[in-house]
């Protein structure tokens, strides 16, 4: 198993792995839109898609976004999203290794902090992120979505 950036020609593997992240999501019907978005992401060095590979099979991934910033001496901050491990490979320490590698990339890029949001509320997931170095008490997150507030 090894960790590396996900390559341009590995979009199909990434989309397949995302089925383990949000299995309830609607199926992707516009592959052209996905390819266009992927092309845009791959051409911007601020977006990094990192993956754990078993030989050439993508089995875990996350996204690191480096956000330019005018505070903290103009140091960027990082945002990690879409952390997922294939269901057949969980509980092996792969996610923690991936997050460690991703944080190292963020620190090398000069980030002064990295944030991670999760929609999961279960203690196992929250404990996993805390054991990977994230402080659940450092900041409070708020999320807005389009449409009427309930």
MOHU-V128582 format. One record per pair of residues at least 24 apart in sequence whose C-alpha atoms are under 7 Angstrom apart, sorted by sequence separation. I is the first residue (numbers start at 1). J is the second residue. D is the distance in whole Angstrom. If there is no record, write none. Layout:
# MOHU-V128582
i->(I/I)
j->(J/J)
d->(D/D)
This chain:
# MOHU-V128582
i->(60/61/60/59/60/59/78/100/78/99/8/76/77/60/75/76/77/78/79/80/81/75/76/77/78/79/80/81/96/75/77/78/79/17/5/6/5/6/5/6/13/4/5/52/4/3/4/3/2/3/1/2/1/2/1/1/21/20/20/20/17/3)
j->(84/85/85/85/86/86/106/132/111/132/42/110/111/95/110/111/112/113/114/115/116/111/112/113/114/115/116/117/132/112/114/115/116/59/48/49/49/50/50/51/58/50/51/98/51/51/52/52/52/53/52/53/53/54/54/55/84/84/86/87/86/98)
d->(5/7/4/6/6/5/6/7/6/7/7/7/5/7/6/5/6/6/6/6/6/6/6/5/4/5/5/7/6/6/6/6/6/7/7/6/6/5/4/6/6/6/6/7/6/6/7/4/6/6/7/5/5/7/5/7/6/7/6/7/6/7)
